[in-house]
Amino acid sequence: MDPTPDVERVGAKYGKSSNDKTFTNISMGQGQEQIAQNALKECAEKGNWLMIQNVHLMTDWMRIFERSLEVEVEAGPHADFRVFISSEPPGLPH
């Protein structure tokens, strides 16, 4: 299930949308790491919402992202700042 429409719907309720660049949605894959890092910093400063999708494709990078998120939280982000992260569940062992 893709949670994006639900997050977008809630965001719209709070005045966050991709149209006015207060809601950023990034689908992870090779080459998206720095884009996501930059978006995290900008969203934290401005009070925007960030959705990072498909992190199951970037498990090693998630350690870096987690630390970057901790840094932003420790720095005191804007009160409206939110981050949503989605992943496919791991496969079941057979």
Phi, psi and omega in degrees: 000135179267116182280355186305311181301323179292317179294318178298321180296315178294319178302316179300324178299330181255015176077024180248122180211158178289334180299319180259012176062029174261356175227119180246131181239120181238124175267116187287146177182178183303132179094354182265354186301308183291326177299316179293320179299314180295319179296320179302311181297314181296316180295321179298320181289320187266349182082028179269172178257144180230131174241124178249120183250158174062038181291348175298340178278350189227046187300321178293319180293333182301331176296319178294315180297318179300316179295319178298321177295318177301318180299315180295320179294318179295330181283349180084076181291167174304144183298335181272356183296133176220148175231132176239135183232131179234151182208154169284145178291154176293154179293153179280139177290138179240000000 
